């Protein structure tokens, strides 16, 4: 079964992840490149969909990352003091039970939850109809869902945060009432962070040529600053 068939079929009948642990690939305390406003972003480790051309193939395996309890992850998210949580991956619905607990805590604190999934919305609904209560709980604790597999043949150069035009924005609460109308006018941000050790981290989505240009410019500015 290929990635697009898996996406349409939805999460399998049996959960992949543990209900008492989240396998985290990356935690970013604050960003403006992963959803509306200032957000905390959590990339989970493990993905059953595995879209061709995926930007994060290193997060496909269900091994690796760091296992944390939902309570510990929730505390880190709330301590960041941002507008809300964005779940990416990897595939959040492959760890739905534990992430539903985190998302519920975030929303109880008055903040929003945005969830990216490589499954289609219909695929998520199929899993719920088949008895996946954990998938239902995570969906119920999501304010903004971005659903659908990445399609390298359908690159989206207009809307923010998504990679391809087939991916669907689904409003599940009244948290972002004007978001769909504002999408064409919302900038698609890319953040580049260079730490003191020289490690470069990129947040947001951009085509490889654009990233090369941005990184080259960053290197030039850093080199110039060193001569002052």
Secondary structure, DSSP 8 states (H G I E B T S, - for coil): --HHHHHHH-S-SS-SS-TT-EEEEEEEEEESSSSSSSEEEEEES--SS--TT-TTGGG-SSSSSEEE-HHHHHHHHHHHT-SEEEEESS-GGGGHHHHHHHHHHHHHTT-EEEEEESS-HHHHHHHHHTT-HHHHHHHHT-SEEEES---TTSB-SSSSS-SBTT-EEEE-SSTTTTHHHHGGGS----EEEE-TT--EEEES---HHHHHHHHHHHHHHHHHHHH-
